[in-house]
Amino acid sequence: MSENHLAIANVPIQQWGELYTPEEALNAGTVFQDLNMPFFATESVMGTTNPIANDTGSLGASREQQDREQLMTKINQISFFLDDLTLYLDTHEKDAKALKLYHEKSQECAELKKQFAQKFYPLTKLCVLHCEKGETGFCLQDGPMPWEGACV
């Protein structure tokens, strides 16, 4: 191959801009509205229904199952929001707005996981202390195994 340069990449540094809500971000695939660039110009991700982030509830599911799924959806939405913020903070580590939002959402996520553990079962080993029998026994096995289906 010759030593000619075929292309030079020019990637602008991402700027802080308008953000989606955690509910919208998971469906859009990004927290940042400026980064939401569907493949086709007429495509609108926000108009689609994402089975991971919907609040419609499962048909025929018990009230307890619906409560679990609703809380799990909130945890997924906040966790995705935090993951995307983390990527931004990797290159903008001193951005005060982003850091403040990251700390707020981290606390919100921890509180949601604590609620889930207290009401149902721990999602991670760090949530064991919050479950009902966390001080008298190891309750990590109280929840279903991932291959058993759903978040029941």
Helices and strands as residue ranges (DSSP letters): H 22-28, G 33-35, G 45-47, H 63-91, H 96-119, G 125-130, G 140-142, G 146-148
